Amino acid sequence: AAGGARLSIEVAEFVRLHPALDTISFVGHSLGGLYARYAAAVLLSGGKFAGLRGGAFTTTCSPHLGLRRFTSTVAPSALHPMAWAVLGQTGVDLFLRGRDPLLLEMATHEDFLGALKCFERRRAYANL
């Protein structure tokens, strides 16, 4: 959440400094795709993102469903509870730990899904 919140602040500031803009697109790779989804939800107001029309939203290799099973490296399930020790809050979020996993909220809550609906084009590319 912190990375997405920081991104939303940077985007809002950039938009403020460039008033001629009318469209915004997001492209995110891996964790950047999750940051982009979070930032889009924060920036959405009245069907626009910081006052801009949504163009394309594209992610590549982003773990939208978390890292429970499909990871690039083998991480035994017994180690998942210790993700916070290495990755901090990001590890807790990615491994769907905690009481209310953020990625579960991002996959089911209208604030996040509604933001995606406001882009003209949406693409998620994955490697399986």
C-alpha positions, 0 to 999 in steps of 0.5 A: 500500500505504501508504494502505491500511495507514494506513486499516487502522490507523484502522479498527482503532482506531475499532473498538477505541473502539466495542466495540458495533459488529458489522458493517463496510462499506467504500465507496471511490471511485477510489483510495479503493477500492484503499485499502479493498481493501488495508485489508480484507485487512490487517484480515481474521482468522478471517473477520472484519474487526477482529472485525466481520462484513463487510457491504457492500464497494462501489467506484466508479470504482476502477482495480482493473486499473490505468491502462495503457489506460483513463484519463480523460486520455490518457497516452501509453505512453511516459510511463508509466515516468515515473509515479513522478516525478509520483505516487511509489509510487502512480504505480508501482502504478497504472501496473503498473510494477515487478517485482511490481505491487501491483494484480496481486497484489491481483487474484490473491492469495488474501489479497486475494480471500479478504477480498472473499469475506468480505463479504455484498455486493460491488459495483464500479461503473465508468464506461466 
